[in-house]
Amino acid sequence: MTALVDPEDVERHLAADQPTVLILEDRAGENEVHPLPRSPFVAVILVSSEGTDVQIALNQLDSARLRDAIGLAEQTAHPKVISLSDVRPVQPPLALPHFRHGGESALRSVTDWLDAAFALALDRLVAARGGDAGGWSGDLAALMAGFGAADTSEEARLFGIMLETPLWQQRLFRTFALEPAEVRAICLAAAPDLDQRYAWAYGLLQNNYAEPRPSGSTLAHLLDPDLVGAEFTALVTGRRLFARYGLVRPAPAPADRAGEPQPGYRAAPAILDLMLGKRPRGGGGWWLQAAALPALAELTADLERLFTHVADPVATIAPGAHDGAEEVAAALLAIGRPVLRADAWALESEEKLIDLALHARLHDAVLLLEGLDQASDAARSLCLSTDLQGLVDGLVLDGVASAPKAARATVALNIGRVEAEDRKKRWAFAMRDNGLGSDEETSAGLAARLRFRLSDIRLVAELAAGRRRAGDTSDTEDLMLEAARHVSIRHAPATVRRPPLHFDWTDLVLPERIEAQVKAVPTHVVNGPTVLDHWGYSRRLSYGRGVGALFCGASGTGKTMSAQVIARALGVDLMQVELSRCVSKYIGETEKNIDACFRAADAASACLLFDEADAMFGKRTQIKDAHDRHANVEVAYLLQRIEAYEGLVILTSNLKANIDPAFLRRLRFVIDFPFPNAAERQMIWERAIPDTAPCAEDLDVAFLARRLELSGGSIQQIAVNAAFAAASDGGVIEMRHVMAATRAELIKMGQFTAERALEDPPSRALITRGRA
């Protein structure tokens, strides 16, 4: 443990990439001055000035280790050790983008020098006018009083102090190897954005308050009274880095002044944000990521070798790579490299791309451009043609196979599938990091059910933690699964619908043998990682890792309800494919729609349901014309997509004979749902009418169960119709309401003679509606 008083020692210590716990005193009223590096080697403890509050910022690698250390210290019963029962997570998680020191602002050295520089400039202005400031005298006097006395030696001294400040200035100056004149130009160009006084001073110097930014001549005069505007222009365009990346650039003209001379110069937005201590995040789809969940070991090793042995490394992620950008970002953070992530669609111009590169370089971050395979041709061409060599220290392009034209060496990254063990670690880390514990059984269950991407795992844990803080005492796994269903909503496309999951196992009425087969479906999903990965059965499968099931049987026998029960038992969303929206008359559109359904279900780890599947999965036919060939292609594509899907796919059909035999060979379950017998029908009748519904004493569902062979779906429809009839006729469900609804349902089904079974009414009232 070392006491570091000098901020330069702090920065040098953090740059050493050694395990560090940084203890900072939070002094009220002092300004934030330094972007804290999010290194995997650094943890931060922030202590309040009163000593009564301690906040700890944990990095993604050492949080468990530090918590274990706290627990070990607690066991020693040391009087100064805080008990774990007193430790509570800070939500949102503690973020320390800056630390405090010495009470001096990071801008103080800049503004001190700017005051001295403007004092000299205004003094020269007065001297040039023979001591007469004209109509500006009142403003000039006030400004000069605020800037202080004009002193050449004091200006030089303050400029030297600014150059030696071990904060953002040194980072900027070292990064671009700037000369003193360029440093002055950057600060002078940024001045109007730092303080309104400098904008007024420029108005005075240029004799025009409407021009608050410096022209080339004004900047040249401030840099050196003997330097003319043309020489300043040569300065800002003469050096490759200074000109090419626009550290000082012409300010854009306002829309109402189009065609007029450009309004002056400004500093690059990235530099200005660094001066003001703003955390890099833009509204146009880019942000600096400095924390992530555990990364894939093989990918992390590849990136570490790349960034160790290659100067200005460039990496590409092939189009269609599963969760590629998320995985690469996590791996980069694991080796201690922050990541500036940007959506390619947000790039409108080369200047915007260069600004992002500047932000990345100034924060020692790798620039990750995402979604190039889905961006416009102009954006993709911009990313591949703009020369960023020498500016960014690491570039990753997501969604392309080719390298940028100016790249010296490009490496194509191989993103492997995330194994269940890796998913288990990520769920455990996310729960632990949000104060939800780290139960191994819970994390293993979540890993088996949910194949979420990294960002979704974090979001699920945060939502679950929020509900826990709001007083929800549900089991942690139930909280996580409920939050997961909320997160999965955003992945659902228009081609699927999400039916409510109201039913559970108690609502199903099936023969014991069939019910056992249905209950085996979710167990295959939950135990998949154990059997396939740990026991090695994945090498014996010919048709992929997913679980496919076909439910066959007459309409209303419980096929769709069983799918809903299974999804609820797994705690996942159910996405029912809307066949009318998937099938298209245009060649190739059906396959695209099907692919969108599978992609959405994969992102949400949902159970995918194809109801009445024989409409889409019918037998392939002999090719007689182009229509037959197109239909066969659709069936073949469906076959391939089901094989590749790692989740649960359920097909329902009224007739198994209509399904293509190739599907049957690839399905793990084919379950025939029989028509219910009399005893099962009576159970269905009893469950179709809720206990809370008002029923008359003459209601005899046993009579109806014995006399009529109806499916569960028809019985439920009769119960609903009878309830509505009773609601408008006294408010009590009587046998006559049920009989009338039954006759109507039989007529609807075309069973005109079946109602004869109802002619012999029950001899006495039987209302055996118990649940036993």
Secondary structure, 3 states (H helix, E strand, C coil): CCCCCCHHHHHHHHCCCCCEEEEEEECCCCCCCEECCCCCCEEEEEEECCCCCEEEECCCCCHHHHHHHHHHHHHCCCCCCCCHHHCCCCCCCCCCCEECCCCCCCCHHHHHHHHHHHHHHHHHHHHHCCCCCHHHHHHHHHHHHHHCCCCHHHHHHHHHHHHHCCCHHHHHHHHHCCCHHHHHHHHHHHHHHHCHHHHHHHHHHCCCCCCCCCCHHHHHHHHCCCCCHHHHHHHHHHCHHHHHCCCEEECCCCHHHCCCCCCCEEECHHHHHHHHCCCCEECCCEEEECCCCCCCHHHHHHHHHHHHHCCCCEEEECCCCCCHHHHHHHHHHHCCCCEEEEEHHHCCCHHHHHHHHHHHHHCCCEEEEECCCCCCHHHHHHHHHCCCCCCCCCEEEECCCCCCCCCCCEEEECCCCCCHHHHHHHHHHHHHHCCCCCCHHHHHHHHHHCCCCHHHHHHHHHHHHHHHHCCCCCCHHHHHHHHHHHHHHHHCCCCEECCCCCCCHHHCCCCHHHHHHHHHHHHHHHCHHHHHHHCCHHHHCCCCCCEEEEEEECCCCCHHHHHHHHHHHHCCCEEEECHHHHCCCCCCHHHHHHHHHHHHHHHHCCEEEECCHHHCCECCCCCCCHHHHHHHHHHHHHHHHHHHCCCEEEEEECCHHHECHHHHHHCCEEEEECCCCHHHHHHHHHHHCCCCCCECCCCCHHHHHHHCCCCHHHHHHHHHHHHHHHHCCCCCECHHHHHHHHHHHHHHCCCCCHHHHHCCCCCCCCCCCCCC
